[in-house]
Amino acid sequence: MKTLYLFLVFAVLNLYQVAAQVSGCTDPLSRNYNPNATINDGSCVYSSGSVSLVNTVDLSATINETSGLILWDNRIYTHNDNTDINLYGLDTNGTIAQTLPVAGTSNQDWEDIDQDSNYIYIAETGNNVNGNRTNLRIIRVDKAGLLAGNPTVNSINFSYSNQTSFTATGNNNTDFDCEAIIVGTDNIYLFTKQWVSRQTSVYSLPKTPGTYTAQLLTTYNVSGLVTGATYLEDKNLIVLCGYSTTLQPFLYLLYDFNEDNFFGANKRKLSLPLAFHQVEGISTDNGLDYYISNEHFQQSIINVPQRLHSLDLSAYLEGYLQTLSNANIQTLTDAGIIIFPNPAFSNITIQCPADFVGRQYSIIDLSGRVVLAGTLNGTENVIDIVSLSASVYTIIISGFENDAFKLVKK
């Protein structure tokens, strides 16, 4: 009988947990935000948006085909996409401060670059000429050796799992070109530049030297040509760069996804005020501040030099990143604190045990500024929040600064 009772309790708790999970759009910046949603089902829809540039500098003619970017060793590293086997370390003014030859390899068509703690990975993946290369590879270079002038270079060779024809397609007429890679803990992920369909497909392969078949994970319609990617694995955040067929650059923000289901959560496309700039590389180390580069483009009367641009995506990503930080903070629930309603419109109520009376509370915005503060005068405290803008806030109570509540103001 006791076993049956425990089984029934367990079953009821499971049913409650399932009932408590609500799928929907969890992003307050979207047009269809559901404040009751607890599971991001990828349904968020966004208004059109654009990004303003923080700064732009021209680059040396030495790197007129800048094609990928990483932030490493206090510099911005880039490379050319043909013949040149050097990595160029730039300062924030775009000046070449260091040149690192990747000795022992060659450059047929280097298209992107990424890194982990020990290695740099160079994407020898350009395949737009005829779409039939059989020597595609990721070049792995050890960082310590590269800085010392004697790098150890290995190859991660691959072919695409769903490419069955290797008949020459002609120039820019294939869906098996690739100019964007990211490196995770265990795998490398390729984002294809699909000249025919204007989509991108994601493939995965191991990050250790060898010969592999890159496995197709998913395909998504980006309505453009993807040329670069940057990835913060611990924040479940990827930003792709690319351009349309009329050379109008864009960014694609992918965030709040699970594992390698990169297009399974929030997907937001933003335009860049860089008409006719052939944007090729992108990198960030904090998820808010980004560098992008474009290669030299000349056609008819249009002549756009190679440039480095800095961007601030705080308006689009700061709330998400702050929510991640808050999610790692233990709440005060176990101490008997209850805050409701949440999300809230005009006021909230903080219920607390008697031993909390007299403590101070603070409501903090996404920039870390205290926007509202006061004293818990009783066990039930009604707080007017009409003056607060619609956003996500953190509530802190004195003596428990390491704990917090997240508050959504609508």
Secondary structure as UniProt FT lines:
FT   HELIX           2..20
FT   STRAND          23..24
FT   TURN            28..29
FT   TURN            31..32
FT   TURN            35..36
FT   STRAND          39..40
FT   STRAND          49..50
FT   STRAND          53..58
FT   HELIX           61..63
FT   TURN            64..65
FT   STRAND          69..72
FT   TURN            73..74
FT   STRAND          75..78
FT   STRAND          86..90
FT   TURN            92..93
FT   STRAND          96..101
FT   TURN            103..104
FT   STRAND          110..115
FT   STRAND          119..124
FT   TURN            128..130
FT   STRAND          137..142
FT   HELIX           143..148
FT   STRAND          153..160
FT   TURN            161..162
FT   TURN            171..172
FT   STRAND          177..183
FT   STRAND          187..193
FT   TURN            195..197
FT   STRAND          200..206
FT   STRAND          210..220
FT   STRAND          225..232
FT   HELIX           233..235
FT   STRAND          237..243
FT   TURN            245..246
FT   STRAND          249..255
FT   TURN            259..260
FT   TURN            262..263
FT   STRAND          266..271
FT   TURN            275..276
FT   STRAND          278..284
FT   STRAND          289..295
FT   STRAND          297..299
FT   TURN            300..301
FT   STRAND          302..304
FT   STRAND          307..312
FT   HELIX           314..327
FT   HELIX           333..335
FT   STRAND          338..340
FT   STRAND          347..351
FT   HELIX           354..356
FT   TURN            357..358
FT   STRAND          360..364
FT   TURN            366..367
FT   STRAND          370..375
FT   STRAND          380..384
FT   TURN            386..387
FT   STRAND          391..397
FT   TURN            398..399
FT   TURN            401..402
FT   STRAND          405..409
//
